[in-house]
Structure formats: C-alpha cells, structure tokens
Amino acid sequence: MKNNRKIWITWHYSARSRNLASELSLPIFEIFIVRNVFLRHFISSIWTVWILITKRPKIIFLQLSFLLLIICSLYKLISFNKVIIIADCHTKALRRRAKGIVNKIFWPLKKFSFYKVNLAIISNVGMVKDVTELTKSYIILPDKIPEINVRKELDKKEKYCVYISSFAVDEPVREIFEAAKLLDSDIKLYWTGKIVKEKINGFVIPDNLKFTDYLSFDDYYKLIANADCILALTTEEDCLQSGAYEALSVETPMVISDTKALREFFLDAAVYTKHLPENIANNIHFAITNFQELIKKEIKLRELRNNEFIKKIRELKTLINKYETKKLEKVYN
C-alpha cells in the first residue's frame, strides 16, 4: 500500500501498533508520557495537533485513546470530512466508560468521535459487542506474531520464569508474590516492567523473586528467550497479551490466564491458569516439566497464526483501498 499522506499515531508504546504500521508501510508517530496524567494529555494533545498541521494526513491510523480520537475527529471535521480515520481498538480503551454523571458527557463524546471513524480494528471476536455499540464498520485482526531474533544460551546456569508485567490495573499482584513462595527453591521468578512502588509496598519479597525494572529491548528479549517459562496474566476478558505472542516468537513455554479469548487463540500451545497462587505455581512447574512438548506445539501454532495474519492483513489493505477510492470519488466527482 503506497504511503500517500498516511500516518500512524499512538500515545502508548505498543508492539501491535509498530507491527501494523510496518506491515502497512506507514510512518509511525509515538509519544509516551506516563507520570503525570494532566501533563500526559496536555503535551500529547499539543504534539498531535502539531503532527496533523505539519503532515496534513489524508488517512490517519491510530491506537485508540479517547482524547487522541477526539482531536483527530475534529481535524476531520474541519477538513470537510475529506480524511479517513482507522482506529485500532485496545480492549480497555474500547470498553472504558466514565463513572457516574461524568459519563453523560464522556459517552456522547466517545460516540461522536466514532461517527468519524471509517473503520475500527479489533483483535478478537469477544470485542464485537463493544465495538458495535460505537460503529458497525469493523474488522477482526489479531496481533502479528513478532519476529524476535535472539540467540538462546546453551549453557544456561539457572532455572527461571519471567513474569511479563507493566503493573497495569488488570494484573494480579498479591497472587504473584504468593505464587513465588510456592515455587521449588531452585526456580527464580523475574518480574519485568518499570516498578510501581505503590503497588508492591507492604509485600514481603521472597528470595527467589527479582524485579528487573526497565530493560533494554535486547536485554528483555534475551531474558525471555532463555527462560524456562513465561508468565503473562490479565483479569481482562478478550485481551490477547503481547507477552504470549512474544513467547511464541522466542519459543518459550507460556503460562497465561484462563480466558476464552486466550484459549481460542493459543489452543494447546499454552498452559492456562486461574489467578490463585497454588494454580499459578503448579502451572509454572507443569510448563517447565513439559518444556519440549510445549515448544513443539508453539512452533506449529505460530505457523498457523502467521498464515492467518497474512490473509487478514490483505483483507485490511483491500478495505483501506476501497475507503480511499470512495473518498477520492467524493472529492473529485
């Protein structure tokens, strides 16, 4: 797909956004401000307006954020609707509603912004009910399995599991501390992600649990590629976790949340767990014990999902071309 004033904008780091932008040959504009909520939205908004003014895009792809979509919708409005907006909808952002009376303002604004969306993209069928409350024009497109090239160590000296975390609201915390205590004494648990101290204050850290804090991509990929198990958990239904996709890429057994969406995508290539310390610990032990069998299943699933993704990305490109052609006809005829 030729890039003729097409851009991708996101206010979050997202491997999915980067992968899709790459597949569509789009320049991606990213801004990540995490500490102060007001500054994050204020600076990100000014930055977005500057991007829209200087790039003057005709097609905007974005990872859904409420305020980002509002800004792009207003840009489309003042451009006499001669702009196409394609929104990639993250589960939590799509489902988010404000509390109480504030929602009487929030929800109409959200619906208004979706009136300007030509096409919404969702990751799985479980999100259909949510997206159709806002738009009838959507396509289901699971994440692409990332291509991570990293060398595995042949003489690894320690046995360990990696808990992939961003300290998000949909992640269990207490249960991980308790599960670590139940692991065999020779199994370490590395907890990734920028530490949010407020979330771990008051917990006694077991000797076998280590927080990695922020890691470079190279160090992170090396860590998960040489792990005996990857742990990725969410309390959010219909959320397909990037950590599980990464496990497929680096061929490391995974223990993930027991949800319908995850079971339908990862089939028998994953070990599924309830968010109870005993279940988590037992499933980590199971994954490590059945390492080779799980790797074989992951390789088979990765090939299946990659072939499906190729077909779905072609379908997306066809839809985009149809929208673009229709828009050109409106402008020039």
Long-range contacts (C-beta under 8 A, 24 or more apart in sequence): 1-25, 1-317, 1-320, 1-321, 3-27, 4-58, 5-55, 5-56, 5-57, 5-58, 5-59, 6-57, 6-58, 6-59, 6-60, 6-61, 7-51, 7-55, 7-57, 7-59, 7-60, 7-61, 8-61, 8-62, 8-63, 9-48, 9-51, 9-60, 9-61, 9-62, 9-63, 9-68, 9-72, 10-62, 10-63, 10-65, 10-68, 11-40, 11-44, 11-48, 11-63, 11-65, 11-68, 12-63, 12-65, 12-90, 14-63, 14-90, 14-242, 15-143, 15-146, 15-242, 15-245, 15-246, 16-63, 16-88, 16-123, 16-143, 16-144, 16-242, 17-63, 17-88, 19-143, 19-144, 19-146, 20-61, 20-88, 20-121, 20-141, 20-144, 21-61, 23-144, 23-313, 24-61, 24-313, 24-316, 24-317, 24-320, 26-61, 34-194, 41-67, 44-68, 45-71, 48-72, 57-83, 58-82, 58-83, 58-84, 58-327, 59-83, 59-84, 59-85, 59-86, 59-320, 59-324, 60-84, 60-85, 60-86, 61-86, 61-87, 61-88, 62-86, 62-87, 62-88, 63-87, 63-88, 63-90, 63-93, 64-88, 64-89, 64-90, 64-93, 64-94, 65-93, 66-93, 66-96, 66-106, 66-109, 66-110, 66-113, 69-113, 69-114, 69-117, 70-109, 70-112, 70-113, 72-113, 72-116, 73-112, 73-113, 73-115, 73-116, 73-117, 76-116, 77-116, 81-116, 82-327, 82-330, 82-331, 84-118, 84-119, 84-320, 84-323, 84-324, 84-327, 85-116, 85-117, 85-118, 86-117, 86-118, 86-119, 86-120, 86-121, 86-320, 86-323, 87-114, 87-117, 87-119, 87-120, 87-121, 88-120, 88-121, 89-120, 89-121, 89-122, 89-127, 89-131, 91-123, 91-127, 91-236, 91-238, 91-239, 92-170, 92-236, 92-239, 94-122, 94-127, 94-130, 94-131, 94-134, 95-130, 110-134, 118-323, 119-319, 119-320, 119-323, 121-316, 123-238, 123-240, 124-238, 124-240, 124-261, 124-264, 124-265, 125-264, 126-237, 126-238, 126-260, 126-261, 127-238, 139-312, 139-315, 139-316, 139-319, 140-312, 141-309, 141-312, 141-313, 141-316, 142-240, 142-265, 142-305, 142-308, 142-309, 142-312, 143-240, 143-242, 143-245, 144-245, 144-306, 144-309, 144-313, 145-245, 145-248, 145-249, 145-302, 145-305, 145-306, 145-309, 146-245, 146-246, 146-249, 147-249, 148-221, 148-225, 148-246, 148-249, 148-250, 150-218, 150-221, 150-222, 150-225, 150-250, 151-225, 152-225, 152-226, 153-226, 156-226, 158-188, 159-186, 159-187, 159-188, 159-228, 159-288, 160-187, 160-188, 160-189, 160-190, 160-227, 160-228, 161-187, 161-188, 161-189, 161-190, 161-227, 161-228, 161-229, 161-230, 161-231, 161-255, 161-284, 161-287, 161-288, 162-189, 162-190, 162-192, 162-223, 162-224, 162-227, 162-229, 162-230, 162-231, 163-189, 163-190, 163-191, 163-192, 163-231, 163-232, 163-233, 164-192, 164-193, 164-224, 164-230, 164-231, 164-232, 164-241, 164-242, 164-243, 164-246, 165-191, 165-192, 165-193, 166-193, 166-194, 167-193, 167-194, 167-195, 167-196, 167-199, 168-234, 170-234, 170-235, 170-236, 170-239, 171-233, 171-234, 171-235, 172-233, 172-235, 172-275, 173-199, 173-200, 173-203, 174-203, 175-275, 175-276, 175-277, 175-280, 176-209, 176-231, 176-233, 176-280, 177-203, 177-204, 177-205, 177-206, 177-209, 178-277, 179-277, 179-278, 179-280, 179-281, 179-284, 180-206, 180-208, 180-209, 180-281, 181-206, 181-277, 182-277, 182-278, 182-281, 183-208, 183-281, 183-284, 183-285, 184-285, 187-228, 187-284, 187-285, 187-288, 189-231, 190-223, 190-227, 192-220, 192-223, 221-246, 221-250, 224-250, 224-252, 225-250, 225-251, 225-252, 227-252, 228-252, 228-253, 228-287, 228-288, 228-291, 229-253, 229-254, 229-255, 229-284, 229-287, 229-288, 230-254, 230-255, 231-255, 231-256, 231-280, 231-284, 232-256, 232-257, 233-257, 233-273, 233-275, 233-280, 234-259, 235-275, 237-261, 240-265, 244-270, 247-298, 248-298, 248-301, 248-302, 248-305, 249-302, 251-295, 251-298, 251-299, 252-295, 253-287, 253-288, 253-290, 253-291, 253-294, 253-295, 253-298, 254-287, 254-294, 254-298, 255-280, 255-283, 255-284, 255-287, 265-305, 266-301, 267-297, 267-301, 268-297, 269-294, 269-297, 269-298, 269-300, 269-301, 270-294
